[in-house]
Amino acid sequence: MRPPTLGLPRWRRRLRVQIVLCAFAAVHYQAAVAQKAEAKRPFNIPAQGAESALKVFSEQSGKSVIMNASTVGGIRTNRLNGAFAPLEALQHLLAGTGLIATPDEKSGAFVVHSKNKPR
């Protein structure tokens, strides 16, 4: 039994599949290029309170950070020293603190929130 052909000639069905695959590949290629384009920058942030550390991170990375002072209050971050892409640096800075950062695609800022609470 043959699958339904949807009334299209075989070459048009193949062409549609090829177009969809090319579009899929293009989207993934753009995402990979965008991620690689995020250049590494030097960071030197001592271990300190999260609010202060995130302000220093923002200055050194050139990226905005959105946070709630009550969420980051009383949390101490890790020391960060070396060259990192901004997201990678932020992940190292917040590792083991109970905080995570997610990039906001519209604004380009990072949103810092608790791992336990949805943002």
C-alpha positions as CSV (number, residue, x, y, z in Angstrom):
1,M,0.0,0.0,0.0
2,R,1.4,3.4,-1.0
3,P,1.2,6.4,1.3
4,P,-1.1,9.2,0.3
5,T,0.5,11.6,-2.2
6,L,-1.6,14.7,-1.4
7,G,-2.2,15.1,-5.1
8,L,1.3,16.5,-5.6
9,P,3.9,15.2,-8.1
10,R,6.8,13.4,-6.5
11,W,9.3,16.1,-7.5
12,R,7.2,18.8,-5.7
13,R,7.0,16.7,-2.5
14,R,10.8,16.2,-2.6
15,L,11.3,19.9,-3.2
16,R,9.1,20.8,-0.2
17,V,11.1,18.4,2.0
18,Q,14.4,19.9,0.8
19,I,13.1,23.4,1.5
20,V,12.1,22.5,5.0
21,L,15.4,20.9,5.7
22,C,17.3,23.9,4.4
23,A,15.3,26.3,6.5
24,F,15.9,24.1,9.5
25,A,19.6,24.0,8.9
26,A,19.7,27.8,8.4
27,V,18.0,28.5,11.7
28,H,20.5,26.2,13.6
29,Y,23.4,27.7,11.7
30,Q,22.4,31.2,12.7
31,A,22.0,30.2,16.4
32,A,25.5,28.6,16.3
33,V,27.0,31.7,14.7
34,A,25.3,34.0,17.2
35,Q,26.6,32.0,20.1
36,K,30.1,32.0,18.7
37,A,29.9,35.7,18.0
38,E,29.7,36.3,21.7
39,A,33.3,37.3,22.2
40,K,35.2,36.4,25.4
41,R,36.0,39.3,27.7
42,P,38.3,39.6,30.7
43,F,36.6,39.3,34.1
44,N,38.0,40.0,37.5
45,I,35.2,39.8,40.1
46,P,36.0,38.9,43.7
47,A,33.7,36.7,45.7
48,Q,31.1,39.0,47.3
49,G,27.4,39.6,47.8
50,A,25.4,38.7,44.7
51,E,23.9,42.2,44.2
52,S,27.4,43.8,44.2
53,A,28.9,41.0,42.1
54,L,26.1,41.3,39.5
55,K,26.7,45.0,39.2
56,V,30.4,44.5,38.7
57,F,29.6,41.8,36.1
58,S,27.3,44.2,34.3
59,E,30.1,46.8,34.1
60,Q,32.7,44.4,33.0
61,S,30.5,42.5,30.4
62,G,28.6,45.5,29.0
63,K,25.4,43.6,29.5
64,S,22.4,44.6,31.6
65,V,21.4,42.4,34.5
66,I,17.8,42.3,35.8
67,M,17.4,41.0,39.4
68,N,15.2,41.3,42.4
69,A,17.2,42.6,45.4
70,S,15.2,40.3,47.8
71,T,16.0,37.3,45.6
72,V,19.8,37.9,45.6
73,G,20.1,39.3,49.1
74,G,22.2,37.3,51.5
75,I,23.7,35.2,48.7
76,R,27.5,35.2,48.1
77,T,28.9,34.6,44.6
78,N,32.0,32.9,43.5
79,R,35.2,34.6,42.5
80,L,35.5,35.0,38.7
81,N,38.9,35.7,37.1
82,G,39.7,35.0,33.4
83,A,38.3,35.4,29.9
84,F,34.8,34.2,29.3
85,A,31.8,34.8,27.1
86,P,29.2,36.8,29.2
87,L,26.8,33.9,29.7
88,E,29.6,31.5,30.6
89,A,31.0,34.1,33.1
90,L,27.7,34.5,34.7
91,Q,27.2,30.8,35.0
92,H,30.6,30.5,36.8
93,L,29.8,33.4,39.0
94,L,26.5,32.0,40.1
95,A,27.5,28.3,40.3
96,G,26.3,26.7,43.6
97,T,24.5,29.8,44.8
98,G,20.9,28.7,44.0
99,L,20.7,31.4,41.4
100,I,20.5,31.1,37.7
101,A,20.7,33.5,34.8
102,T,18.7,33.4,31.6
103,P,19.3,35.6,28.6
104,D,16.3,37.8,27.5
105,E,16.3,37.7,23.7
106,K,14.4,41.0,23.3
107,S,16.5,43.2,25.5
108,G,19.8,41.3,25.5
109,A,19.9,41.5,29.3
110,F,20.3,38.6,31.7
111,V,17.5,37.8,34.1
112,V,18.8,36.4,37.4
113,H,16.3,34.4,39.5
114,S,16.2,31.6,42.0
115,K,16.5,28.0,40.7
116,N,13.6,27.0,43.0
117,K,11.2,29.7,42.0
118,P,9.9,30.3,38.5
119,R,10.6,33.7,37.1
